[in-house]
Every structure is written in C-alpha cells, then in structure tokens.
Amino acid sequence: MKNPCKNGAADGETMVTTVSLEDIVLDGAKEVFASMVLLPLEKAAESAPWADEQVYLATITFMGDMEGCFGICCDQASVQAIAAGMLCLAPGASLSDSEISDAIGEIANMIMGGVKTRVQHEITNIEISIPTVTLGRQLQNRLREGMSKICIPTTVGEQHRAELSLAYRLRDKPLG
C-alpha cells in the first residue's frame, strides 16, 4: 500500500527554499504548543496508525501562489489534553465538544498562520480560510492532483500524539 504521507516534492517540482516546508511546519507547531498549549511538541520517530479509533482532524485551506490544506489529526485523549492546555485547565478537565473543536481549530489556524509568516518572503500571496474540524474514523488530509504532501508524526507532552500534514502545490506565476 502506498504511504499517503510520503514526504517530498512532486515529480518535476523544485523546493521552495533551502529550508524545507517540513521544518517550517514543525517549528511553527512547536512555537504554538509551547506558548499556547503549554505542552512540548516533538517530532516522533515514525507514524503510528490510528487503527479504527475516532480522531479529530482540524484543517485549514489556503490559496494563492501556494495552495493546499494544512491539517492536524489527534485521537480523543490527545485533543482533550491539547484543548485543556490551551484553555488553561487542569489535565482531565471536562470539556464540551464545542470547546474541543474550537481549541483544535484555533491550533490549526495559528500553525498555518506561522507557516504563512515564515514563507512570506518567498511566497508573497497566500490567503487562509477559517478552520474546519471533523470527528470521525480513518480521517486524513488527502492530496489532489499535482500536490505534494508532508506528514509529521509528533508527540505532545509525555503520552499524547498528533500528526501534522501539509498538502500543497506551488502555482505557476505568469511571466512579465
């Protein structure tokens, strides 16, 4: 089975910068988690399957000179810990579905905003949508034709995990 999270550029695509988009996404996520969630986020050695458990997938689309979709996927326990941290509540605090969805959606928004800021000197035109949060089984950020995808498995705190993904393509700029 083909890995839907294979890192790298599509055939014939050149890298945007000498700094990889993977590093940009990971650095932005680490900054958001350290300052807003108060839990450390680190790149994991490899991705572990979600099996058939319910997960939250927060996505935010973007268009312009680079277009695509950023996503963060977490299981129930992880998203609960992330939302509690963001809302400055004790671990294990009871949260409503709307509080959890709002928190993970805002995390996606802040990470993608950080990506936009970090690439704006080379990719000047990027417009970002509002986040969408979905709860379900076997969710993933899918590729469209001509897109590349970066997947970054992460650990959050000591016992939680999240997967960051960026499906993207660079738009051709007109000559002139």
GILIN-V276104 format. One record per residue. PHI is phi in whole degrees, 0 to 359 (* if undefined). OMEGA is omega in whole degrees, 0 to 359 (* if undefined). D_FIRST is the distance of its C-alpha to the first C-alpha in whole Angstrom. Layout:
PHI|OMEGA|D_FIRST + PHI|OMEGA|D_FIRST
This chain:
*|180|0 + 290|179|4 + 284|180|6 + 290|182|9 + 247|179|12 + 296|180|12 + 281|172|15 + 127|182|18 + 273|176|19 + 293|180|18 + 308|177|20 + 82|181|23 + 272|177|24 + 263|179|26 + 290|182|26 + 290|184|29 + 218|174|31 + 286|174|31 + 269|185|30 + 286|176|26 + 297|177|25 + 300|178|23 + 296|180|26 + 296|179|28 + 296|182|26 + 296|179|26 + 297|178|30 + 296|180|31 + 293|178|29 + 300|180|31 + 296|180|34 + 296|182|33 + 294|180|33 + 293|186|36 + 268|187|38 + 249|183|37 + 257|180|35 + 63|173|37 + 230|178|34 + 288|175|32 + 239|180|29 + 226|176|27 + 293|178|24 + 271|181|22 + 298|179|20 + 206|181|17 + 278|175|15 + 258|181|15 + 294|179|14 + 277|182|16 + 60|182|15 + 246|181|17 + 280|176|20 + 287|178|22 + 228|171|22 + 261|174|24 + 235|175|22 + 259|181|25 + 235|175|24 + 217|181|27 + 268|178|27 + 214|180|29 + 215|183|30 + 132|179|32 + 292|170|32 + 231|181|28 + 229|179|27 + 159|186|24 + 211|172|23 + 260|177|23 + 219|170|22 + 230|184|23 + 241|182|21 + 218|172|23 + 282|185|23 + 301|182|26 + 295|181|28 + 292|181|27 + 294|177|28 + 297|180|31 + 293|179|32 + 296|180|31 + 296|179|34 + 298|178|36 + 298|181|37 + 294|181|37 + 268|178|39 + 57|178|41 + 252|179|41 + 294|175|41 + 304|181|38 + 85|179|37 + 299|179|39 + 285|181|39 + 234|177|37 + 282|177|37 + 301|181|34 + 291|177|36 + 295|178|36 + 295|180|33 + 298|179|31 + 298|183|34 + 294|183|34 + 289|174|30 + 295|179|30 + 292|175|33 + 300|178|31 + 301|180|28 + 298|181|31 + 292|179|33 + 295|180|30 + 294|174|29 + 298|176|33 + 295|176|33 + 298|180|30 + 301|179|33 + 298|183|36 + 289|181|34 + 255|188|33 + 297|178|36 + 286|179|38 + 246|179|35 + 236|192|34 + 278|185|37 + 246|174|36 + 223|176|33 + 251|186|34 + 249|177|32 + 277|171|32 + 276|182|33 + 286|174|30 + 238|180|28 + 240|181|27 + 235|174|25 + 246|180|25 + 182|180|22 + 250|176|19 + 54|179|15 + 274|174|17 + 201|177|15 + 280|187|17 + 267|178|15 + 275|167|16 + 252|182|18 + 305|176|19 + 80|182|20 + 261|171|19 + 253|181|18 + 223|175|16 + 246|174|17 + 238|182|16 + 233|174|19 + 287|182|19 + 225|168|22 + 253|180|25 + 238|186|28 + 65|182|31 + 268|189|31 + 227|184|28 + 246|180|26 + 215|176|23 + 210|174|22 + 243|177|19 + 263|177|21 + 219|177|19 + 224|173|20 + 261|188|19 + 206|167|22 + 209|177|23 + 269|178|27 + 275|177|29 + 290|177|31 + 268|179|35 + 291|177|38 + 285|172|40 + 130|*|44
